[in-house]
Amino acid sequence: MLFCRIVTKGGENMNIDQLKELEDLKYKHATLQKESGSLFKSNVEPLIEKYKSDLMIKIAEYLKGKGFNVRKDETSIKATYRDLEIAALLDSNWISIKEDGKEKAKARVKYPISSGYSMSVPKDEFQAAKARILKDIEQVEKDIKLYAKPVVFYELNGLKCQDTAEELVKKIFS
């Protein structure tokens, strides 16, 4: 009877069934990553864009309502009242609000992310590889759950806010 083992980089032996099992797990992980990416693009990204847009619109409306002359484009607002100038600049997910050139507030749009993980790694090469892939799969599955029904929120000066854009603007300028 002929028995064959495959020697891998680490020098440990893995049989063909173990290698196939790892390949199946890698395939499952890749498939789940595609699903996660797709859900992020279809569910999370539009919400982030809506929140950013809503906040910029509410800042402009608020300042206009306070008698400022407001000029707005997609990524910036410049509002003046006599010599007073207020600017809101959108950069990535950050919105920086400046009053006469000095930063007044910094807001950003955030969404929950699954946190990383730590694990003890078995000495057996196959068991270690399998454990790593299974943990990666678990992580991606958590992301899928988060992205399926995303929750997006504002953060103001480093603190999480459950406020609407309008409420946040009032906080910023009060």
N, C-alpha and C positions, 0 to 999 in steps of 0.2 A: 504494500500500500504506500502510495506516494503522498507525503504531507508537505505543504508549502506554506511558508509565512513570508510576509512582506516586511522588510526593514524600512522604517521611516527615518526622517532626519534625526530625530532624537535618539535613535539607536534602539528604541523599544520595538517589539514586534507587534504587528496587528494583523489579524487574519482578514481575509477578503470580506467576510460578513461584517466585521467591525468597520472596515473602510466603507462598505456600502451604507451601513447605518449612519455614519458621519455624513456621507454625501446626501442621504435623504434629509437629514436634519439641516444641512446647509441649504438645500433646495427649499425646504419649508421656511427657513429664515429669510431667504431672498424673496420668496413669494409674499411673505408677510410685510417685508420692508416696502415692496412695491405698493401693497394695499395701504400701508401707513402713509406713504408719500402721496398717493392719490387722494386719500381722505384729507390730508393736510391742505393740499391744493384746492380741493373742492369745498371744504367746510371751514377751515381755519383762516386761510389767507383772505377770503372775501370778508369775513368778520373783522379781521384786523384792519383792512382797508376802510371798511364802513366806520369803524370806531375812530380812525384817524381823521377821516373826512368829516364826520359828525363834530368832532372836537374843533377842527379848524373853522367850520361853519359857525358853530356856537360862539367861538371867540370873536369872529368878525361881527356877528349879530349883536353880541353884548357890547362891544366897543362902539358900534354904530348907534346903538340905543343910548349910549352915554354921551353922544354928541361928537364922537371922533370922526374924522375924515378917514375912511378905510379903503385901502387898495389891497386886493387879494388875488393870488394865483394859486395853483395847485399845491405849492410847497411853502408859501410864505404869506404873511399878512403884515402890512405896515399900516399903523393907525396913528394919526397925529391930531393933537388938540393944542393949538397955538404952538408952544415950543416943546411940549411933551410928546415923546414918540414911544410907542409900544410896538414891538415886533414879535411875531410868532413864526418860528422857523421849523419846518418839518424835515427831519433827517432820519431816514430809515424808520424805526418805530418810535423815535424820540421827537417830542415837540418842546422846543425851548422858547420860553416867553421872556422877553427882555423889556425893561423899562429904562428909557434913556441909555441904552447900551449895557446896562447892568442886568445880570440874570435875576429874574424875579421868581421863576419856577421852571421846573423841568418835569414834563409828564411823558409817559410812554404807554403804549398799548402792550399788554402782556397776555399770555395764555399759560395755563398750567402745563408743565412738562413732567414726565416721569423721571424720578431721580435715578442716578447711577446705582451701581450695586457693588458689593464686595463679596468675596466668597473664598473659601479655602479650596485649594486645588489638590485633587488626589494625585498621588505619585504615579499611578499607572497612566501612561500616555493616552490610551484610549479613553479611560474614564475622565481624565482631565479635559481632553478635547470635547468630549460629549457634554460635560458639565458646563463648559464655557458657551457652547452653542445653545444649550437649553436655557441658560441665563439670558443670552442675547434674544432668544425667541420670546421669553417671558417679558423682557423689556419692550420689545416691539409690540407685543400683544397689549401691554398697558397703554402704549402710545395710541394704538388703534381705538381702544375704548375712549381715551381722552378726545381724539379727533372725530369720533363718530358723533358725539354730542358736545361740541366744544363750548367752553366758557371763556369769554374774553373779558378783560377788565382793564381799568386804568391804574397806573401807579403814579403818584404825585410825590415828587421829592423823595423817592425811595420807599414810600408807604403805599400798600395796596388799598385801592378805593373801590367800593361797590357803587359809586356814584354814576349818574348819567352824565353825558357830556355837559349838559346845561348846569347841573349841580357842581360839577368839577370847575367850570368856568367861574361860577360864583365864589367858590373856595379860593381860587387863584387870585381874584381881584378884590376880595373882601379884606 
